[in-house]
Amino acid sequence: MAADADALRRTGRFPDARWSPSPNFGARPDNADISLLVVHNISLPPGQFGGPYIEDFFRNRLQPDVHPYFETIAGVQVSAHALIRRDGEVVQFVSCLDRAWHAGRSCFQGQEECNDFGIGIELEGADEVPYTDTQYRTLARLAELIMAAWPEITPDRITGHSDIAPGRKTDPGPAFDWSRFRACLSTREIA
């Protein structure tokens, strides 16, 4: 893991992730140390899994006429560093060295603008739909790698979108089993 962590810290790229670059990113502020991991969920259309729509959305290629919901998000420019699909595939959109647009207005332990110092990982899912075993194992593996690359990120600095943007965001939702995820981290039961 040490070699992979060194490579991640140097390049910002996850090993074995499929690269699907998003234009929705920017430079981190000079004084921003990477010190937070934010867990999200997304499905497009809401509650439906598979298909190209999440990637299209993060790459500004989503066609609004494909589904009525897409009309409501037309023109929205967001991204995440990576997406973990239902089958565990990792798709990376933004280098971890850059600022992805995943958290919006947010605050963690009194520090505003979590995009500046956070890494955002999306799970293909919905608030009320259980996540897959493979997603938990893959998320734990990525979290371990991220913590090895940036030791400022500790298990207590891994949080949900709902925790940094309460009242505005609900993901990863009640279906995300934090105890199970933390057990995967503590036992290194990773893929």
PAKOLSE-290418 format. One record per residue (C-alpha): x, y, z; residue number from 1; residue in one letter. Coordinates in pm, whole numbers. Layout:
N
(r (X, Y, Z), NUM, 'A')
...
This chain:
191
(r (0, 0, 0), 1, 'M')
(r (291, 238, 65), 2, 'A')
(r (385, 256, -303), 3, 'A')
(r (22, 318, -406), 4, 'D')
(r (-13, 588, -138), 5, 'A')
(r (305, 759, -257), 6, 'D')
(r (178, 750, -615), 7, 'A')
(r (-162, 887, -509), 8, 'L')
(r (-1, 1173, -317), 9, 'R')
(r (222, 1252, -618), 10, 'R')
(r (-31, 1214, -901), 11, 'T')
(r (-372, 1242, -736), 12, 'G')
(r (-485, 933, -929), 13, 'R')
(r (-628, 614, -776), 14, 'F')
(r (-464, 294, -900), 15, 'P')
(r (-702, 78, -1102), 16, 'D')
(r (-960, 358, -1138), 17, 'A')
(r (-1103, 427, -1481), 18, 'R')
(r (-1019, 788, -1570), 19, 'W')
(r (-1314, 994, -1697), 20, 'S')
(r (-1202, 1357, -1663), 21, 'P')
(r (-1447, 1627, -1560), 22, 'S')
(r (-1398, 1994, -1649), 23, 'P')
(r (-1560, 2087, -1315), 24, 'N')
(r (-1263, 2143, -1086), 25, 'F')
(r (-1012, 2405, -986), 26, 'G')
(r (-692, 2451, -795), 27, 'A')
(r (-699, 2410, -420), 28, 'R')
(r (-606, 2725, -226), 29, 'P')
(r (-232, 2740, -151), 30, 'D')
(r (-287, 2704, 223), 31, 'N')
(r (-533, 2412, 198), 32, 'A')
(r (-406, 2081, 332), 33, 'D')
(r (-604, 1777, 221), 34, 'I')
(r (-759, 1667, 549), 35, 'S')
(r (-1116, 1543, 493), 36, 'L')
(r (-1296, 1261, 312), 37, 'L')
(r (-1662, 1319, 227), 38, 'V')
(r (-1895, 1031, 137), 39, 'V')
(r (-2182, 1110, -102), 40, 'H')
(r (-2439, 923, -307), 41, 'N')
(r (-2582, 980, -651), 42, 'I')
(r (-2812, 804, -893), 43, 'S')
(r (-2943, 933, -1224), 44, 'L')
(r (-3232, 934, -1273), 45, 'P')
(r (-3291, 932, -897), 46, 'P')
(r (-3321, 577, -765), 47, 'G')
(r (-3202, 416, -1089), 48, 'Q')
(r (-2862, 253, -1124), 49, 'F')
(r (-2636, 177, -1417), 50, 'G')
(r (-2607, 362, -1741), 51, 'G')
(r (-2391, 657, -1846), 52, 'P')
(r (-2583, 938, -1680), 53, 'Y')
(r (-2367, 1004, -1372), 54, 'I')
(r (-2055, 1026, -1587), 55, 'E')
(r (-2240, 1244, -1837), 56, 'D')
(r (-2353, 1473, -1555), 57, 'F')
(r (-2005, 1514, -1405), 58, 'F')
(r (-1861, 1577, -1753), 59, 'R')
(r (-2130, 1835, -1853), 60, 'N')
(r (-2265, 1601, -2122), 61, 'R')
(r (-2604, 1512, -1974), 62, 'L')
(r (-2880, 1563, -2229), 63, 'Q')
(r (-3182, 1728, -2062), 64, 'P')
(r (-3433, 1574, -2304), 65, 'D')
(r (-3344, 1213, -2208), 66, 'V')
(r (-3541, 1220, -1880), 67, 'H')
(r (-3768, 1482, -1718), 68, 'P')
(r (-3545, 1498, -1408), 69, 'Y')
(r (-3246, 1591, -1621), 70, 'F')
(r (-3421, 1914, -1721), 71, 'E')
(r (-3415, 2020, -1354), 72, 'T')
(r (-3035, 1985, -1332), 73, 'I')
(r (-2947, 2113, -1679), 74, 'A')
(r (-2654, 2350, -1660), 75, 'G')
(r (-2550, 2245, -1308), 76, 'V')
(r (-2174, 2196, -1294), 77, 'Q')
(r (-2055, 1955, -1026), 78, 'V')
(r (-1802, 1676, -990), 79, 'S')
(r (-1648, 1441, -740), 80, 'A')
(r (-1303, 1297, -721), 81, 'H')
(r (-1439, 946, -776), 82, 'A')
(r (-1752, 734, -807), 83, 'L')
(r (-1790, 379, -677), 84, 'I')
(r (-2044, 197, -890), 85, 'R')
(r (-2275, -74, -750), 86, 'R')
(r (-2034, -345, -873), 87, 'D')
(r (-1732, -174, -710), 88, 'G')
(r (-1587, -19, -1024), 89, 'E')
(r (-1406, 305, -943), 90, 'V')
(r (-1439, 590, -1191), 91, 'V')
(r (-1219, 894, -1125), 92, 'Q')
(r (-1320, 1238, -1251), 93, 'F')
(r (-1080, 1478, -1079), 94, 'V')
(r (-728, 1437, -944), 95, 'S')
(r (-723, 1432, -564), 96, 'C')
(r (-466, 1711, -587), 97, 'L')
(r (-734, 1938, -736), 98, 'D')
(r (-1052, 2086, -590), 99, 'R')
(r (-1357, 1892, -712), 100, 'A')
(r (-1697, 2060, -689), 101, 'W')
(r (-1874, 1808, -464), 102, 'H')
(r (-1957, 1968, -129), 103, 'A')
(r (-2098, 2312, -213), 104, 'G')
(r (-2156, 2540, 83), 105, 'R')
(r (-2027, 2329, 368), 106, 'S')
(r (-1854, 2331, 706), 107, 'C')
(r (-1659, 2067, 900), 108, 'F')
(r (-1559, 2137, 1260), 109, 'Q')
(r (-1582, 2511, 1203), 110, 'G')
(r (-1384, 2510, 878), 111, 'Q')
(r (-1589, 2643, 585), 112, 'E')
(r (-1570, 2540, 216), 113, 'E')
(r (-1495, 2169, 242), 114, 'C')
(r (-1413, 2148, -130), 115, 'N')
(r (-1091, 2335, -51), 116, 'D')
(r (-952, 2062, 176), 117, 'F')
(r (-1173, 1758, 110), 118, 'G')
(r (-1181, 1459, -119), 119, 'I')
(r (-1530, 1363, -238), 120, 'G')
(r (-1624, 1002, -310), 121, 'I')
(r (-1967, 928, -457), 122, 'E')
(r (-2139, 594, -410), 123, 'L')
(r (-2385, 498, -681), 124, 'E')
(r (-2691, 477, -465), 125, 'G')
(r (-2982, 649, -296), 126, 'A')
(r (-3051, 751, 63), 127, 'D')
(r (-3295, 466, 133), 128, 'E')
(r (-3141, 188, -81), 129, 'V')
(r (-2884, -42, 85), 130, 'P')
(r (-2534, -19, -58), 131, 'Y')
(r (-2359, -331, -188), 132, 'T')
(r (-2097, -533, -2), 133, 'D')
(r (-1854, -452, -280), 134, 'T')
(r (-1915, -79, -239), 135, 'Q')
(r (-1831, -96, 132), 136, 'Y')
(r (-1512, -293, 65), 137, 'R')
(r (-1407, -63, -219), 138, 'T')
(r (-1480, 251, -18), 139, 'L')
(r (-1277, 112, 274), 140, 'A')
(r (-988, 29, 40), 141, 'R')
(r (-991, 382, -106), 142, 'L')
(r (-1024, 539, 239), 143, 'A')
(r (-723, 340, 365), 144, 'E')
(r (-523, 452, 64), 145, 'L')
(r (-629, 816, 109), 146, 'I')
(r (-540, 806, 480), 147, 'M')
(r (-199, 659, 396), 148, 'A')
(r (-138, 933, 137), 149, 'A')
(r (-269, 1215, 356), 150, 'W')
(r (-228, 1122, 726), 151, 'P')
(r (-421, 1435, 823), 152, 'E')
(r (-728, 1233, 723), 153, 'I')
(r (-810, 1003, 1012), 154, 'T')
(r (-1125, 792, 1060), 155, 'P')
(r (-1285, 1078, 1253), 156, 'D')
(r (-1226, 1304, 951), 157, 'R')
(r (-1439, 1085, 723), 158, 'I')
(r (-1791, 1223, 710), 159, 'T')
(r (-2111, 1231, 508), 160, 'G')
(r (-2232, 1512, 287), 161, 'H')
(r (-2530, 1547, 519), 162, 'S')
(r (-2296, 1620, 810), 163, 'D')
(r (-2115, 1908, 638), 164, 'I')
(r (-2426, 2056, 474), 165, 'A')
(r (-2708, 1978, 720), 166, 'P')
(r (-3054, 2079, 608), 167, 'G')
(r (-2932, 2109, 250), 168, 'R')
(r (-2805, 1755, 181), 169, 'K')
(r (-2913, 1411, 305), 170, 'T')
(r (-2656, 1177, 148), 171, 'D')
(r (-2523, 919, 192), 172, 'P')
(r (-2853, 871, 376), 173, 'G')
(r (-2988, 635, 639), 174, 'P')
(r (-2913, 332, 420), 175, 'A')
(r (-2539, 393, 462), 176, 'F')
(r (-2417, 181, 751), 177, 'D')
(r (-2141, 385, 916), 178, 'W')
(r (-2072, 111, 1172), 179, 'S')
(r (-2020, -142, 897), 180, 'R')
(r (-1792, 92, 704), 181, 'F')
(r (-1587, 174, 1014), 182, 'R')
(r (-1559, -199, 1094), 183, 'A')
(r (-1418, -254, 744), 184, 'C')
(r (-1160, 16, 817), 185, 'L')
(r (-1066, -114, 1161), 186, 'S')
(r (-1034, -477, 1052), 187, 'T')
(r (-884, -390, 715), 188, 'R')
(r (-1149, -614, 560), 189, 'E')
(r (-1093, -451, 223), 190, 'I')
(r (-1104, -565, -137), 191, 'A')
